[in-house]
Amino acid sequence: MKPARVRRLCTGRRVAVAMAGCAVAALATLVAPGSPAAPAAYAVERHGDGSVTLTVKDQDPSSR
């Protein structure tokens, strides 16, 4: 009888596929809509007299 063939867990191809998957996930995190890099949809300004101004931008995603 022949001994069972031992398979390597970490082959070059598997490592490359895992690294590519991690790179895609990292890129998707950076450019995803609503990410911290996107500007806020609102702004609050406090004035010296105690009043507050709230400015809300258009939140319709089709207008981008």
DSSP file (Angstrom, degrees, kcal/mol; ACC not computed):
  #  RESIDUE AA STRUCTURE BP1 BP2  ACC     N-H-->O    O-->H-N    N-H-->O    O-->H-N    TCO  KAPPA ALPHA  PHI   PSI    X-CA   Y-CA   Z-CA
    1    1 A M              0   0    0      0, 0.0     0, 0.0     0, 0.0     0, 0.0   0.000 360.0 360.0 360.0 142.9    0.0    0.0    0.0
    2    2 A K        -     0   0    0      1,-0.1     2,-0.1     3,-0.0     3,-0.1  -0.643 360.0-109.3 -85.5 146.2    1.1    3.5   -0.7
    3    3 A P        -     0   0    0      0, 0.0    -1,-0.1     0, 0.0     3,-0.1  -0.420  44.5 -91.2 -70.3 152.2    1.1    6.1    2.1
    4    4 A A        -     0   0    0      1,-0.1     2,-0.3    -2,-0.1     0, 0.0  -0.349  43.7-110.0 -64.4 141.8   -1.6    8.8    2.0
    5    5 A R        -     0   0    0     -3,-0.1     2,-0.5     1,-0.1    -1,-0.1  -0.571  27.6-133.9 -75.6 132.0   -0.6   11.9    0.2
    6    6 A V        -     0   0    0     -2,-0.3     2,-0.4    -3,-0.1    -1,-0.1  -0.766  17.4-150.5 -89.5 125.6   -0.1   14.9    2.5
    7    7 A R        -     0   0    0     -2,-0.5     2,-0.3     2,-0.0     0, 0.0  -0.800  13.5-125.6 -99.0 138.4   -1.8   18.1    1.2
    8    8 A R        -     0   0    0     -2,-0.4     3,-0.2     1,-0.1    -1,-0.0  -0.624   9.9-153.8 -80.8 137.4   -0.4   21.5    2.1
    9    9 A L  S    S+     0   0    0     -2,-0.3     2,-0.9     1,-0.2    -1,-0.1   0.900  85.8  47.4 -76.8 -42.6   -2.8   23.9    3.7
   10   10 A C  S    S+     0   0    0      4,-0.1    -1,-0.2     3,-0.0     2,-0.2  -0.790  72.4 168.2-107.4  91.7   -1.1   27.1    2.6
   11   11 A T     >  -     0   0    0     -2,-0.9     4,-2.2    -3,-0.2     5,-0.2  -0.574  48.4-108.2 -93.8 165.2   -0.3   26.9   -1.1
   12   12 A G  H  > S+     0   0    0      1,-0.2     4,-2.2    -2,-0.2     5,-0.1   0.890 119.2  51.1 -59.5 -40.3    0.9   29.9   -3.1
   13   13 A R  H  > S+     0   0    0      2,-0.2     4,-2.4     1,-0.2    -1,-0.2   0.913 110.1  48.6 -66.1 -42.6   -2.4   30.1   -4.9
   14   14 A R  H  > S+     0   0    0      1,-0.2     4,-2.3     2,-0.2    -2,-0.2   0.896 111.6  49.4 -65.2 -40.1   -4.5   30.0   -1.7
   15   15 A V  H  X S+     0   0    0     -4,-2.2     4,-2.4     2,-0.2    -1,-0.2   0.913 111.3  49.8 -64.5 -42.3   -2.4   32.7   -0.1
   16   16 A A  H  X S+     0   0    0     -4,-2.2     4,-2.3    -5,-0.2    -2,-0.2   0.906 111.4  48.2 -64.0 -42.0   -2.8   34.9   -3.3
   17   17 A V  H  X S+     0   0    0     -4,-2.4     4,-2.3     2,-0.2    -1,-0.2   0.908 112.3  49.3 -65.6 -41.1   -6.6   34.4   -3.4
   18   18 A A  H  X S+     0   0    0     -4,-2.3     4,-2.1     2,-0.2    -2,-0.2   0.904 111.8  48.6 -64.3 -41.3   -6.8   35.3    0.4
   19   19 A M  H  X S+     0   0    0     -4,-2.4     4,-2.2     2,-0.2    -2,-0.2   0.893 111.1  50.1 -66.6 -39.4   -4.7   38.4   -0.1
   20   20 A A  H  X S+     0   0    0     -4,-2.3     4,-2.3     2,-0.2    -2,-0.2   0.903 110.0  51.2 -65.1 -40.3   -6.8   39.5   -3.1
   21   21 A G  H  X S+     0   0    0     -4,-2.3     4,-2.2     1,-0.2    -2,-0.2   0.904 110.3  48.7 -63.2 -41.1  -10.0   39.0   -1.1
   22   22 A C  H  X S+     0   0    0     -4,-2.1     4,-2.4     2,-0.2    -1,-0.2   0.887 110.5  51.3 -65.4 -38.9   -8.6   41.1    1.8
   23   23 A A  H  X S+     0   0    0     -4,-2.2     4,-2.3     2,-0.2    -2,-0.2   0.908 110.5  48.4 -65.1 -41.8   -7.6   43.9   -0.6
   24   24 A V  H  X S+     0   0    0     -4,-2.3     4,-2.5     2,-0.2    -2,-0.2   0.915 112.0  49.5 -64.7 -42.6  -11.0   44.0   -2.2
   25   25 A A  H  X S+     0   0    0     -4,-2.2     4,-1.8     2,-0.2    -2,-0.2   0.901 111.5  48.9 -63.9 -41.1  -12.7   44.1    1.2
   26   26 A A  H  X S+     0   0    0     -4,-2.4     4,-1.6     2,-0.2    -1,-0.2   0.911 112.4  47.9 -65.4 -42.0  -10.4   46.9    2.3
   27   27 A L  H  X S+     0   0    0     -4,-2.3     4,-1.9     1,-0.2    -2,-0.2   0.904 110.0  52.1 -65.5 -41.4  -11.1   48.9   -0.8
   28   28 A A  H  X S+     0   0    0     -4,-2.5     4,-0.8     1,-0.2    -1,-0.2   0.861 107.5  53.4 -63.4 -34.9  -14.8   48.4   -0.5
   29   29 A T  H  < S+     0   0    0     -4,-1.8     3,-0.2     1,-0.2    -1,-0.2   0.874 110.2  47.4 -66.6 -37.1  -14.7   49.7    3.0
   30   30 A L  H  < S+     0   0    0     -4,-1.6    -2,-0.2     1,-0.2    -1,-0.2   0.848 120.9  33.6 -74.8 -34.5  -12.9   52.9    1.9
   31   31 A V  H  < S+     0   0    0     -4,-1.9    -1,-0.2    -5,-0.1    -2,-0.2   0.328  85.4 126.6-106.9   8.1  -15.2   53.7   -1.0
   32   32 A A    ><  -     0   0    0     -4,-0.8     3,-1.5    -3,-0.2     2,-0.0  -0.377  69.9-101.5 -66.6 142.0  -18.5   52.5    0.4
   33   33 A P  T 3  S+     0   0    0      0, 0.0    -1,-0.1     0, 0.0    -2,-0.1  -0.370 108.7  27.1 -61.7 141.4  -21.4   55.0    0.3
   34   34 A G  T 3  S+     0   0    0      1,-0.2    -2,-0.1    -3,-0.1    -3,-0.0   0.576  87.7 146.4  82.6   8.7  -22.0   56.5    3.7
   35   35 A S    X   -     0   0    0     -3,-1.5     3,-2.3     1,-0.1    -1,-0.2  -0.312  68.2-100.1 -72.8 163.5  -18.4   56.0    4.8
   36   36 A P  T 3  S+     0   0    0      0, 0.0    -1,-0.1     0, 0.0     4,-0.1   0.724 121.6  66.3 -58.0 -20.2  -16.8   58.5    7.2
   37   37 A A  T 3  S+     0   0    0     -7,-0.2    -7,-0.0     2,-0.1    -6,-0.0   0.724  83.5  91.0 -73.3 -19.8  -15.1   60.0    4.2
   38   38 A A  S <  S-     0   0    0     -3,-2.3     3,-0.1     1,-0.1    -7,-0.0  -0.514  89.9-105.9 -74.9 143.0  -18.5   61.1    2.8
   39   39 A P        -     0   0    0      0, 0.0    -1,-0.1     0, 0.0    -5,-0.1  -0.328  41.4 -96.2 -67.1 151.9  -19.6   64.6    3.9
   40   40 A A        -     0   0    0      1,-0.1    17,-0.0     2,-0.1    -6,-0.0  -0.319  21.3-134.1 -66.7 150.1  -22.3   64.8    6.6
   41   41 A A  S    S+     0   0    0     -3,-0.1    16,-2.9    15,-0.1     2,-0.3   0.449  86.8  35.4 -85.4  -0.1  -25.9   65.3    5.4
   42   42 A Y  E     -A   56   0A   0     14,-0.2     2,-0.3     2,-0.0    14,-0.2  -0.961  62.9-156.3-147.1 163.6  -26.5   68.0    7.9
   43   43 A A  E     -A   55   0A   0     12,-2.2    12,-2.8    -2,-0.3     2,-0.5  -0.995   4.7-157.9-143.2 139.5  -24.7   70.9    9.7
   44   44 A V  E     -A   54   0A   0     -2,-0.3     2,-0.5    10,-0.2    10,-0.2  -0.979  10.3-170.1-119.2 125.4  -25.4   72.5   13.1
   45   45 A E  E     -A   53   0A   0      8,-2.7     8,-2.7    -2,-0.5     2,-0.4  -0.965   9.2-152.0-118.6 128.0  -24.1   76.0   13.7
   46   46 A R  E     -A   52   0A   0     -2,-0.5     2,-0.3     6,-0.2     6,-0.2  -0.809  13.6-152.5 -95.9 138.2  -24.3   77.7   17.1
   47   47 A H    >   -     0   0    0      4,-2.7     3,-1.9    -2,-0.4    -2,-0.0  -0.728  26.2-111.9-108.6 159.3  -24.5   81.4   17.3
   48   48 A G  T 3  S+     0   0    0      1,-0.3    -1,-0.1    -2,-0.3    -2,-0.0   0.761 114.5  59.7 -60.7 -27.6  -23.3   83.8   20.0
   49   49 A D  T 3  S-     0   0    0      2,-0.1    -1,-0.3     1,-0.1     3,-0.1   0.410 122.2-102.1 -84.5   4.8  -26.8   84.8   20.9
   50   50 A G  S <  S+     0   0    0     -3,-1.9    -2,-0.1     1,-0.3     2,-0.1   0.329  81.4 128.4  95.4  -7.7  -27.7   81.2   21.8
   51   51 A S        -     0   0    0     -5,-0.1    -4,-2.7     1,-0.0     2,-0.4  -0.398  45.9-145.9 -80.1 162.2  -29.6   80.4   18.6
   52   52 A V  E     -A   46   0A   0     -6,-0.2     2,-0.5    -3,-0.1    -6,-0.2  -0.986   3.3-153.2-130.8 137.7  -28.8   77.4   16.5
   53   53 A T  E     -A   45   0A   0     -8,-2.7    -8,-2.7    -2,-0.4     2,-0.5  -0.956   8.4-162.6-112.1 127.4  -29.1   77.0   12.7
   54   54 A L  E     -A   44   0A   0     -2,-0.5     2,-0.5   -10,-0.2   -10,-0.2  -0.945   4.8-170.1-109.9 123.0  -29.7   73.5   11.3
   55   55 A T  E     -A   43   0A   0    -12,-2.8   -12,-2.2    -2,-0.5     2,-0.5  -0.964   1.9-167.9-114.5 124.5  -28.8   73.0    7.6
   56   56 A V  E     -A   42   0A   0     -2,-0.5   -14,-0.2   -14,-0.2     2,-0.1  -0.953  11.0-144.6-115.0 127.5  -30.0   69.7    5.9
   57   57 A K        -     0   0    0    -16,-2.9     2,-0.2    -2,-0.5   -16,-0.0  -0.444  39.1 -80.8 -83.7 161.3  -28.7   68.7    2.5
   58   58 A D        -     0   0    0      1,-0.1    -1,-0.1    -2,-0.1     5,-0.0  -0.454  40.2-165.2 -61.1 126.7  -30.7   66.9   -0.1
   59   59 A Q        +     0   0    0     -2,-0.2    -1,-0.1    -3,-0.1   -18,-0.0   0.189  45.6 123.2-105.0  16.2  -30.6   63.2    0.9
   60   60 A D    >   -     0   0    0      1,-0.2     3,-1.7     2,-0.0     4,-0.2  -0.691  51.6-154.1 -79.2 115.6  -32.0   61.8   -2.4
   61   61 A P  G >  S+     0   0    0      0, 0.0     3,-1.1     0, 0.0    -1,-0.2   0.731  89.5  64.9 -65.9 -20.3  -29.3   59.3   -3.6
   62   62 A S  G 3  S+     0   0    0      1,-0.2    -2,-0.0     2,-0.1    -3,-0.0   0.658  90.7  65.9 -75.9 -13.4  -30.4   59.8   -7.3
   63   63 A S  G <         0   0    0     -3,-1.7    -1,-0.2     1,-0.2    -5,-0.0   0.449 360.0 360.0 -86.9   1.2  -29.3   63.4   -7.2
   64   64 A R    <         0   0    0     -3,-1.1    -1,-0.2    -4,-0.2    -2,-0.1   0.459 360.0 360.0 -84.9 360.0  -25.6   62.5   -6.8
